[in-house]
Amino acid sequence: MAFGKTNKKTDFKKKPAQNPLFKRKRYCRFTVGGVEQIDYKDVETLKDFVGENAKITPARLTGTKALYQRQLDTAIKRARFLALLPFSDQHKK
């Protein structure tokens, strides 16, 4: 039967490692590194914050502080304008 009784005592006992909602605490890489200004010419660093489809990864996923996220957005846009980074994933190399 689809609506059978469940054992409520064992349903809620889960180990912390098995919890699918467990999230690791994120930290700002730029704060830890002591970076004052994000440079648009540092393409290797910028690539870490751009997804595989060339979208800028949001701060809630990367843990970047708001100040650095604004600088990061500007640096990525400048690098795209100078063709250091692609605008989309459709560009062939």
NORCORVEN-V819752 format. One record per backbone hydrogen bond with DSSP energy under -1.0 kcal/mol. NH is the residue of the N-H (numbers start at 1). CO is the residue of the C=O. Records with the same first field share a line. If there is no record, write none. Layout:
NH->CO + CO
//
This chain:
8->6
11->7
14->12
18->15
22->19
32->28
33->29
35->30
43->41
46->42
47->43
49->46
50->47
51->55
54->51
57->49
61->58
62->58
63->59
69->65
70->66
71->67
72->68
73->69
74->70
75->71
76->72
77->73
78->74
79->75
80->76
81->77
82->78
83->80
84->79
85->79
//
